[in-house]
Structures are given as C-alpha cells and as structure tokens.
C-alpha cells in the first residue's frame, strides 16, 4: 500500500509546489479531474449542463473554479475532488427540494415574469428584468416568429432568463 501511495505522490506531484509540477503531473491531474468531473456531472443531473437557470449555471462556474485548483496544484488534490463532489451533491439536494417545494424552487431558481399580455408591454416588469423594447423586438422576431406585438398573447421572461412567446389564436 505504501508503494502505491508513493507512486501516486510521484505521478501526481501531491507534495510538490504548484510551480514545481511537471507537464506530465499536470496532464495526469487533468485527466483524473476530467474523469472525476464526468462522473460527478453524471451523478448530478443532465440539467446542470443545460444552464436552465442561474441555479444550474452557478454549479458549473464554482465546480470549474474549485476543480481547476486540483489541476494546477494550488489546493490539495483529493480534498479538492471531494469538495467538487460535495458541490454536486448539494446542487442535487437543492434541486430535489425545489421539485418538492414550490417556495424553495422560487427561492433558488426564481420565477417567470410576464412582460407582454394581449399585445401590451408591461414596461415596469421589463425594466425590472432589464429587457429593453429592442431586446423584446429581437427575441420576438427570433423566437416568436413575428414582428407584430399585437400578435403576442403572452410573453414571459422565464426562470432561465429567456423570453418565451405565446401567439394569439388567429
């Protein structure tokens, strides 16, 4: 067991200063972190990669930041991998709680805001969501497939930040 531990320490540079890590050590660390992250994300959920909400995007940003420290040697290698697992588990627990509790879901994921109802813009809600009339026009053309606001029955800024459109029945 001691021989294996010594081999790991040498191959991964576990006791080396970050500036003393070799190309091979950084490469092996990167491979291990990549595989560990793949397992973590698969154990997490597909949605965490889909950037459905800021809640999901936060996991990816923090996870990348934490795990990069394991690769560059600025933090303890295995402790950092463990910290990544904790973040993924926490995200999964919060997602589970949000699924079962609407209030908790709103707290961590937000709620949609209606910015157009029956062809009329709600400028206060648009301002609160930082959606200009030009942003609305662009998304209306790209996503709503219309350039006539009077054809829009409902437009919402969804929890993901995207604008969804429901056209009036013709």
Z-matrix of the N, CA and C atoms (Angstrom, degrees):
N
C 1 1.449
C 2 1.519 1 110.70
N 3 1.328 2 116.56 1 -39.73
C 4 1.453 3 121.41 2 179.71
C 5 1.532 4 110.76 3 -64.28
N 6 1.334 5 116.92 4 -35.78
C 7 1.463 6 120.82 5 178.79
C 8 1.532 7 110.15 6 -65.37
N 9 1.337 8 116.91 7 -41.07
C 10 1.463 9 121.38 8 178.50
C 11 1.526 10 110.37 9 -63.96
N 12 1.323 11 115.57 10 -42.73
C 13 1.467 12 120.79 11 179.33
C 14 1.532 13 110.35 12 -62.71
N 15 1.321 14 116.91 13 -41.84
C 16 1.465 15 120.66 14 177.96
C 17 1.531 16 111.04 15 -64.84
N 18 1.319 17 115.88 16 -40.22
C 19 1.467 18 120.25 17 178.83
C 20 1.527 19 110.42 18 -62.67
N 21 1.342 20 116.50 19 -46.25
C 22 1.463 21 120.37 20 177.96
C 23 1.524 22 111.19 21 -60.35
N 24 1.316 23 116.13 22 -43.72
C 25 1.462 24 120.14 23 -179.22
C 26 1.522 25 110.80 24 -61.68
N 27 1.319 26 116.49 25 -40.34
C 28 1.470 27 120.21 26 179.55
C 29 1.529 28 111.56 27 -71.31
N 30 1.345 29 116.16 28 -48.04
C 31 1.465 30 120.05 29 -177.23
C 32 1.529 31 112.38 30 -63.12
N 33 1.343 32 116.28 31 -39.43
C 34 1.458 33 120.21 32 -175.73
C 35 1.523 34 113.50 33 -98.32
N 36 1.320 35 116.83 34 -5.76
C 37 1.466 36 119.97 35 -179.08
C 38 1.517 37 111.61 36 61.82
N 39 1.325 38 116.79 37 43.77
C 40 1.463 39 120.99 38 -173.26
C 41 1.526 40 113.41 39 -64.68
N 42 1.321 41 117.41 40 -27.93
C 43 1.471 42 118.76 41 -179.98
C 44 1.535 43 111.70 42 -105.14
N 45 1.322 44 116.65 43 5.73
C 46 1.466 45 120.22 44 -178.28
C 47 1.522 46 111.26 45 -84.73
N 48 1.305 47 115.52 46 152.82
C 49 1.458 48 121.58 47 172.29
C 50 1.529 49 107.96 48 -71.48
N 51 1.333 50 117.77 49 149.96
C 52 1.468 51 119.52 50 -179.07
C 53 1.534 52 113.17 51 -53.17
N 54 1.294 53 117.67 52 -39.42
C 55 1.472 54 120.27 53 -178.25
C 56 1.526 55 112.17 54 -69.63
N 57 1.337 56 117.52 55 -17.76
C 58 1.464 57 121.38 56 -178.21
C 59 1.523 58 113.34 57 -96.14
N 60 1.331 59 118.32 58 -1.28
C 61 1.460 60 121.00 59 179.57
C 62 1.524 61 109.54 60 -68.17
N 63 1.313 62 115.51 61 139.49
C 64 1.466 63 120.47 62 178.70
C 65 1.522 64 110.05 63 -88.66
N 66 1.314 65 115.22 64 169.04
C 67 1.458 66 121.34 65 177.00
C 68 1.530 67 110.40 66 -57.66
N 69 1.311 68 116.78 67 -44.29
C 70 1.467 69 121.20 68 -178.92
C 71 1.532 70 110.56 69 -63.93
N 72 1.327 71 117.45 70 -42.70
C 73 1.465 72 120.66 71 179.74
C 74 1.524 73 111.43 72 -63.58
N 75 1.325 74 116.74 73 -45.34
C 76 1.465 75 120.07 74 178.66
C 77 1.528 76 109.94 75 -64.50
N 78 1.324 77 116.93 76 -39.46
C 79 1.466 78 120.98 77 179.18
C 80 1.522 79 111.00 78 -64.15
N 81 1.329 80 117.94 79 -45.53
C 82 1.461 81 120.96 80 178.74
C 83 1.532 82 110.85 81 -64.22
N 84 1.329 83 116.11 82 -40.72
C 85 1.458 84 119.67 83 176.41
C 86 1.532 85 109.84 84 -60.43
N 87 1.323 86 116.66 85 -43.42
C 88 1.465 87 121.07 86 179.35
C 89 1.514 88 112.16 87 -61.44
N 90 1.328 89 116.39 88 -42.43
C 91 1.473 90 120.38 89 178.86
C 92 1.526 91 110.40 90 -62.90
N 93 1.316 92 116.39 91 -44.97
C 94 1.470 93 120.10 92 -179.38
C 95 1.529 94 110.62 93 -65.46
N 96 1.323 95 116.93 94 -43.68
C 97 1.471 96 120.34 95 179.51
C 98 1.526 97 110.09 96 -64.55
N 99 1.325 98 117.29 97 -40.20
C 100 1.461 99 120.88 98 177.55
C 101 1.529 100 110.70 99 -59.32
N 102 1.326 101 116.45 100 -49.95
C 103 1.471 102 120.24 101 -179.08
C 104 1.533 103 111.09 102 -65.05
N 105 1.320 104 116.87 103 -41.81
C 106 1.465 105 120.53 104 178.44
C 107 1.525 106 110.71 105 -63.44
N 108 1.324 107 116.97 106 -41.30
C 109 1.470 108 120.88 107 179.40
C 110 1.522 109 110.34 108 -65.75
N 111 1.316 110 117.16 109 -40.11
C 112 1.463 111 120.78 110 177.10
C 113 1.525 112 110.42 111 -59.52
N 114 1.312 113 116.35 112 -43.55
C 115 1.471 114 120.19 113 178.15
C 116 1.527 115 109.96 114 -65.35
N 117 1.336 116 116.69 115 -44.11
C 118 1.466 117 120.32 116 -179.73
C 119 1.526 118 111.55 117 -59.75
N 120 1.320 119 116.50 118 -46.29
C 121 1.464 120 120.45 119 -177.88
C 122 1.525 121 109.98 120 -66.94
N 123 1.318 122 117.25 121 -38.46
C 124 1.475 123 119.82 122 177.60
C 125 1.523 124 111.12 123 -66.35
N 126 1.340 125 116.61 124 -35.22
C 127 1.465 126 119.93 125 176.66
C 128 1.520 127 110.45 126 -74.89
N 129 1.324 128 116.35 127 -27.29
C 130 1.465 129 121.23 128 177.35
C 131 1.506 130 109.34 129 -68.55
N 132 1.297 131 116.76 130 -99.57
C 133 1.456 132 120.33 131 178.13
C 134 1.515 133 108.97 132 -169.32
N 135 1.304 134 116.93 133 153.42
C 136 1.454 135 122.20 134 179.57
C 137 1.523 136 111.87 135 -59.89
N 138 1.321 137 116.75 136 -34.61
C 139 1.467 138 120.56 137 -176.65
C 140 1.519 139 112.72 138 -62.72
N 141 1.327 140 117.54 139 -27.97
C 142 1.461 141 118.50 140 -177.47
C 143 1.523 142 111.47 141 -64.51
N 144 1.316 143 117.17 142 -22.84
C 145 1.463 144 120.49 143 175.87
C 146 1.522 145 112.17 144 -90.09
N 147 1.304 146 117.19 145 -12.59
C 148 1.459 147 120.51 146 -175.48
C 149 1.522 148 113.48 147 -86.53
N 150 1.319 149 117.43 148 -5.79
C 151 1.472 150 121.82 149 -179.03
C 152 1.526 151 110.46 150 53.45
N 153 1.317 152 116.94 151 44.76
C 154 1.456 153 119.92 152 -178.21
C 155 1.526 154 112.05 153 -64.41
N 156 1.308 155 116.97 154 -39.22
C 157 1.459 156 120.97 155 -179.94
C 158 1.527 157 108.53 156 -140.95
N 159 1.321 158 117.60 157 166.81
C 160 1.467 159 119.12 158 173.90
C 161 1.528 160 111.17 159 -56.04
N 162 1.327 161 116.96 160 -32.58
C 163 1.463 162 122.42 161 176.78
C 164 1.527 163 110.59 162 -55.11
N 165 1.335 164 117.05 163 -42.75
C 166 1.459 165 121.12 164 179.60
C 167 1.524 166 111.49 165 -74.45
N 168 1.315 167 117.05 166 -39.10
C 169 1.463 168 121.07 167 -179.34
C 170 1.527 169 111.61 168 -65.87
N 171 1.332 170 116.35 169 -35.28
C 172 1.463 171 120.38 170 179.91
C 173 1.523 172 110.76 171 -59.76
N 174 1.327 173 116.61 172 -41.25
C 175 1.461 174 119.44 173 178.50
C 176 1.519 175 110.32 174 -56.87
N 177 1.319 176 116.82 175 -47.46
C 178 1.460 177 119.84 176 -176.67
C 179 1.523 178 112.36 177 -64.83
N 180 1.324 179 117.38 178 -40.82
C 181 1.467 180 120.72 179 -179.37
C 182 1.521 181 110.39 180 -65.25
N 183 1.323 182 116.43 181 -49.35
C 184 1.469 183 119.90 182 -178.14
C 185 1.517 184 110.61 183 -67.88
N 186 1.316 185 117.60 184 -41.90
C 187 1.462 186 121.14 185 179.63
C 188 1.528 187 110.62 186 -60.50
N 189 1.321 188 116.84 187 -44.29
C 190 1.470 189 120.23 188 178.24
C 191 1.518 190 111.09 189 -62.78
N 192 1.307 191 116.65 190 -41.71
C 193 1.464 192 121.02 191 -179.77
C 194 1.524 193 111.36 192 -64.12
N 195 1.321 194 115.77 193 -46.63
C 196 1.465 195 120.22 194 -178.90
C 197 1.526 196 110.74 195 -64.93
N 198 1.330 197 116.74 196 -48.35
C 199 1.456 198 119.72 197 -174.74
C 200 1.530 199 112.89 198 -70.92
N 201 1.316 200 117.60 199 -25.65
C 202 1.470 201 118.83 200 176.89
C 203 1.525 202 110.85 201 -63.35
N 204 1.323 203 115.96 202 -29.54
C 205 1.469 204 120.54 203 178.76
C 206 1.525 205 111.02 204 -66.14
N 207 1.326 206 117.31 205 -30.24
C 208 1.462 207 120.32 206 176.87
C 209 1.524 208 110.44 207 -69.83
N 210 1.309 209 116.44 208 -34.43
C 211 1.462 210 119.84 209 -179.49
C 212 1.521 211 111.36 210 -73.31
N 213 1.333 212 116.58 211 -45.66
C 214 1.471 213 118.40 212 -175.42
C 215 1.521 214 113.51 213 -85.32
N 216 1.325 215 117.69 214 -2.13
C 217 1.457 216 120.69 215 174.07
C 218 1.511 217 115.16 216 82.26
N 219 1.318 218 118.38 217 9.67
C 220 1.466 219 119.79 218 -178.76
C 221 1.524 220 112.32 219 -82.56
N 222 1.327 221 117.07 220 -2.88
C 223 1.470 222 121.36 221 175.60
C 224 1.526 223 107.79 222 -144.37
N 225 1.310 224 115.98 223 160.48
C 226 1.463 225 121.27 224 179.44
C 227 1.531 226 109.73 225 -58.46
N 228 1.328 227 116.09 226 129.67
C 229 1.457 228 121.77 227 -171.23
C 230 1.525 229 113.29 228 -59.20
N 231 1.327 230 117.92 229 -60.76
C 232 1.461 231 120.31 230 -174.20
C 233 1.527 232 112.04 231 -72.48
N 234 1.317 233 117.92 232 -32.68
C 235 1.469 234 120.55 233 176.29
C 236 1.527 235 110.30 234 -64.53
N 237 1.311 236 116.62 235 -37.49
C 238 1.459 237 120.89 236 179.05
C 239 1.527 238 110.98 237 -67.92
N 240 1.344 239 117.06 238 -40.96
C 241 1.465 240 119.59 239 175.12
C 242 1.527 241 110.14 240 -61.09
N 243 1.312 242 116.78 241 -41.62
C 244 1.461 243 121.07 242 177.47
C 245 1.518 244 111.79 243 -62.04
N 246 1.336 245 116.28 244 -40.09
C 247 1.461 246 120.17 245 176.90
C 248 1.520 247 111.46 246 -62.12
N 249 1.318 248 116.76 247 -37.12
C 250 1.461 249 120.73 248 176.42
C 251 1.518 250 111.63 249 -63.28
N 252 1.327 251 116.49 250 -41.65
C 253 1.467 252 120.68 251 177.73
C 254 1.532 253 109.91 252 -61.81
N 255 1.324 254 116.44 253 -42.41
C 256 1.469 255 120.43 254 179.26
C 257 1.532 256 110.37 255 -60.35
N 258 1.330 257 117.63 256 -42.02
C 259 1.471 258 120.81 257 179.22
C 260 1.530 259 111.33 258 -62.41
N 261 1.327 260 116.61 259 -43.11
C 262 1.466 261 120.28 260 -179.70
C 263 1.531 262 109.99 261 -66.13
N 264 1.327 263 117.18 262 -41.96
C 265 1.466 264 120.50 263 178.52
C 266 1.531 265 110.10 264 -64.12
N 267 1.332 266 117.67 265 -42.27
C 268 1.458 267 121.45 266 178.26
C 269 1.530 268 110.86 267 -60.73
N 270 1.323 269 116.44 268 -43.97
C 271 1.467 270 121.16 269 177.42
C 272 1.525 271 109.86 270 -59.61
N 273 1.319 272 116.20 271 -43.99
C 274 1.465 273 121.05 272 -179.56
C 275 1.532 274 110.85 273 -63.72
N 276 1.329 275 116.73 274 -42.59
C 277 1.464 276 121.14 275 178.76
C 278 1.532 277 110.31 276 -63.32
N 279 1.339 278 116.73 277 -45.60
C 280 1.466 279 120.08 278 178.65
C 281 1.524 280 110.97 279 -62.26
N 282 1.329 281 117.43 280 -41.32
C 283 1.464 282 120.71 281 178.86
C 284 1.530 283 110.05 282 -63.01
N 285 1.321 284 116.59 283 -40.15
C 286 1.471 285 121.36 284 178.11
C 287 1.533 286 110.10 285 -63.46
N 288 1.325 287 116.23 286 -45.93
C 289 1.464 288 120.22 287 178.81
C 290 1.529 289 111.10 288 -63.24
N 291 1.335 290 116.80 289 -39.76
C 292 1.467 291 121.05 290 179.24
C 293 1.521 292 111.15 291 -65.49
N 294 1.313 293 116.54 292 -33.87
C 295 1.459 294 120.42 293 177.88
C 296 1.529 295 110.56 294 -65.61
N 297 1.327 296 116.45 295 -40.42
C 298 1.457 297 121.22 296 -175.78
C 299 1.530 298 113.84 297 -89.09
N 300 1.324 299 117.83 298 -16.49
C 301 1.460 300 120.51 299 -179.39
C 302 1.522 301 109.50 300 -129.90
N 303 1.314 302 115.77 301 111.39
C 304 1.464 303 120.42 302 -179.25
C 305 1.529 304 111.04 303 -59.48
N 306 1.334 305 116.63 304 -41.43
C 307 1.471 306 120.02 305 179.73
C 308 1.522 307 111.70 306 -62.51
N 309 1.326 308 116.59 307 -43.53
C 310 1.460 309 119.58 308 178.27
C 311 1.530 310 110.07 309 -65.47
N 312 1.332 311 116.41 310 -37.88
C 313 1.463 312 121.22 311 176.98
C 314 1.514 313 111.95 312 -59.25
N 315 1.326 314 116.05 313 -43.16
C 316 1.467 315 120.16 314 177.94
C 317 1.525 316 110.00 315 -65.59
N 318 1.330 317 116.69 316 -38.76
C 319 1.462 318 120.68 317 -179.95
C 320 1.529 319 111.72 318 -61.67
N 321 1.326 320 117.91 319 -46.43
C 322 1.464 321 119.95 320 -175.25
C 323 1.523 322 113.84 321 -92.66
N 324 1.324 323 117.52 322 -24.87
C 325 1.462 324 119.33 323 -176.56
C 326 1.524 325 113.82 324 -112.12
N 327 1.322 326 117.01 325 -16.64
C 328 1.455 327 120.13 326 -178.66
C 329 1.515 328 111.01 327 89.44
N 330 1.327 329 115.71 328 -173.26
C 331 1.459 330 120.80 329 178.89
C 332 1.527 331 108.45 330 -140.44
N 333 1.327 332 116.50 331 154.13
C 334 1.465 333 118.98 332 179.32
C 335 1.528 334 110.54 333 -73.11
N 336 1.329 335 115.68 334 153.43
C 337 1.463 336 122.29 335 177.03
C 338 1.521 337 109.29 336 -123.79
N 339 1.321 338 116.72 337 132.47
C 340 1.463 339 121.22 338 178.47
C 341 1.532 340 108.73 339 -82.69
N 342 1.338 341 115.70 340 123.46
C 343 1.466 342 120.28 341 -179.16
C 344 1.524 343 112.51 342 -110.45
N 345 1.334 344 117.59 343 -17.36
C 346 1.466 345 121.56 344 175.28
C 347 1.517 346 107.47 345 -137.58
N 348 1.333 347 115.32 346 131.02
C 349 1.468 348 120.87 347 175.31
C 350 1.520 349 107.04 348 -134.39
N 351 1.330 350 115.88 349 122.85
C 352 1.470 351 122.67 350 179.23
C 353 1.525 352 111.99 351 52.41
N 354 1.329 353 116.16 352 45.14
C 355 1.457 354 121.62 353 174.82
C 356 1.519 355 115.55 354 78.69
N 357 1.323 356 117.14 355 4.93
C 358 1.470 357 120.36 356 -178.90
C 359 1.525 358 109.89 357 -116.59
N 360 1.335 359 114.61 358 130.07
C 361 1.470 360 121.40 359 -179.07
C 362 1.525 361 110.75 360 -78.47
N 363 1.314 362 116.22 361 141.43
C 364 1.468 363 122.27 362 171.27
C 365 1.525 364 106.03 363 -100.36
N 366 1.328 365 116.01 364 94.58
C 367 1.459 366 121.28 365 -172.74
C 368 1.531 367 112.84 366 -64.82
N 369 1.334 368 117.41 367 -31.61
C 370 1.473 369 119.81 368 178.16
C 371 1.531 370 110.77 369 -65.02
N 372 1.318 371 116.79 370 -45.02
C 373 1.464 372 121.01 371 179.69
C 374 1.536 373 109.84 372 -68.70
N 375 1.324 374 116.71 373 -37.38
C 376 1.469 375 119.85 374 176.77
C 377 1.525 376 110.33 375 -62.23
N 378 1.313 377 116.56 376 -43.75
C 379 1.468 378 121.12 377 179.56
C 380 1.529 379 110.39 378 -62.26
N 381 1.325 380 116.32 379 -44.32
C 382 1.466 381 121.14 380 -179.58
C 383 1.531 382 111.09 381 -61.83
N 384 1.330 383 117.05 382 -30.47
C 385 1.471 384 121.84 383 179.99
C 386 1.525 385 112.87 384 -96.75
N 387 1.331 386 116.32 385 4.99
C 388 1.466 387 122.11 386 179.68
C 389 1.524 388 111.94 387 57.75
N 390 1.327 389 115.84 388 41.99
C 391 1.464 390 122.22 389 177.17
C 392 1.522 391 107.24 390 -110.10
N 393 1.332 392 116.24 391 112.76
C 394 1.461 393 119.51 392 177.72
C 395 1.528 394 109.20 393 -82.03
N 396 1.308 395 116.24 394 166.60
C 397 1.466 396 120.42 395 177.41
C 398 1.533 397 109.33 396 -62.55
N 399 1.335 398 116.67 397 -31.46
C 400 1.471 399 120.80 398 178.19
C 401 1.533 400 110.68 399 -69.27
N 402 1.335 401 116.73 400 -39.16
C 403 1.474 402 120.29 401 175.30
C 404 1.525 403 109.87 402 -62.37
N 405 1.324 404 115.70 403 -44.70
C 406 1.461 405 120.48 404 179.66
C 407 1.524 406 110.91 405 -61.42
N 408 1.345 407 116.72 406 -45.83
C 409 1.471 408 120.58 407 178.52
C 410 1.527 409 111.44 408 -58.59
N 411 1.334 410 116.18 409 -44.70
C 412 1.470 411 120.50 410 -179.30
C 413 1.526 412 110.86 411 -61.91
N 414 1.329 413 116.84 412 -50.04
C 415 1.460 414 120.16 413 -179.35
C 416 1.526 415 111.67 414 -66.40
N 417 1.327 416 116.08 415 -32.95
C 418 1.456 417 119.78 416 177.89
C 419 1.535 418 109.56 417 -62.83
N 420 1.333 419 116.42 418 -42.00
C 421 1.465 420 119.87 419 178.70
C 422 1.531 421 111.06 420 -69.48
N 423 1.343 422 116.73 421 -46.04
C 424 1.468 423 120.57 422 -174.73
C 425 1.526 424 113.17 423 -74.43
N 426 1.329 425 116.59 424 -42.07
C 427 1.459 426 120.16 425 -173.79
C 428 1.525 427 113.59 426 -104.23
N 429 1.324 428 116.43 427 -33.92
C 430 1.462 429 120.59 428 -178.29
C 431 1.507 430 113.43 429 -90.72
N 432 1.325 431 116.19 430 -10.80
C 433 1.465 432 122.85 431 179.33
C 434 1.525 433 112.58 432 55.49
N 435 1.306 434 115.28 433 41.51
C 436 1.464 435 121.45 434 175.34
C 437 1.522 436 108.57 435 -153.53
N 438 1.302 437 115.56 436 158.67
C 439 1.475 438 119.18 437 173.17
C 440 1.530 439 110.12 438 -122.31
N 441 1.341 440 115.07 439 14.94
C 442 1.460 441 121.14 440 -178.66
C 443 1.526 442 109.21 441 -116.12
N 444 1.331 443 116.58 442 107.74
C 445 1.466 444 122.37 443 -177.50
C 446 1.521 445 111.78 444 -59.66
N 447 1.348 446 117.01 445 -27.76
C 448 1.470 447 119.74 446 -179.10
C 449 1.536 448 111.56 447 -67.25
N 450 1.327 449 117.69 448 -16.24
C 451 1.465 450 121.62 449 178.35
C 452 1.528 451 112.42 450 -85.50
N 453 1.345 452 116.77 451 -6.27
C 454 1.462 453 120.96 452 -176.50
C 455 1.527 454 109.39 453 -95.38
N 456 1.322 455 115.60 454 118.37
C 457 1.474 456 120.64 455 175.91
C 458 1.517 457 110.19 456 -77.90
N 459 1.357 458 116.54 457 -40.67
C 460 1.454 459 121.07 458 -175.98
C 461 1.523 460 109.68 459 -151.79
N 462 1.324 461 115.93 460 135.51
C 463 1.470 462 121.32 461 171.78
C 464 1.517 463 106.95 462 -133.53
N 465 1.318 464 114.90 463 133.52
C 466 1.465 465 119.96 464 -178.49
C 467 1.522 466 110.71 465 -129.03
N 468 1.330 467 114.53 466 143.52
C 469 1.457 468 120.05 467 166.25
C 470 1.521 469 104.54 468 -85.53
N 471 1.321 470 115.69 469 110.73
C 472 1.462 471 120.80 470 -175.33
C 473 1.526 472 110.91 471 -76.97
N 474 1.327 473 116.69 472 172.60
C 475 1.459 474 121.12 473 -179.05
C 476 1.520 475 111.69 474 -62.19
N 477 1.306 476 116.96 475 -24.82
C 478 1.462 477 121.57 476 178.50
C 479 1.524 478 112.00 477 -77.75
N 480 1.344 479 116.87 478 -13.90
C 481 1.457 480 121.24 479 -175.89
C 482 1.514 481 112.76 480 98.33
N 483 1.325 482 117.19 481 -11.91
C 484 1.460 483 120.56 482 178.13
C 485 1.524 484 109.39 483 -79.24
N 486 1.325 485 115.22 484 156.57
C 487 1.455 486 120.73 485 178.22
C 488 1.518 487 108.00 486 -102.59
N 489 1.331 488 115.60 487 128.66
C 490 1.461 489 120.66 488 176.63
C 491 1.526 490 108.86 489 -108.37
N 492 1.327 491 115.42 490 149.50
C 493 1.458 492 121.42 491 -176.45
C 494 1.514 493 110.27 492 -127.50
N 495 1.332 494 115.02 493 138.25
C 496 1.464 495 121.65 494 171.12
C 497 1.523 496 105.40 495 -122.91
N 498 1.332 497 114.74 496 120.07
C 499 1.453 498 119.61 497 -179.10
C 500 1.515 499 111.52 498 -80.47
N 501 1.321 500 114.99 499 157.04
C 502 1.467 501 120.60 500 174.82
C 503 1.514 502 108.77 501 -69.86
N 504 1.322 503 115.69 502 150.57
C 505 1.465 504 120.12 503 174.65
C 506 1.520 505 108.38 504 -68.75
N 507 1.283 506 115.62 505 137.03
C 508 1.461 507 119.35 506 -177.59
C 509 1.498 508 112.34 507 -93.32
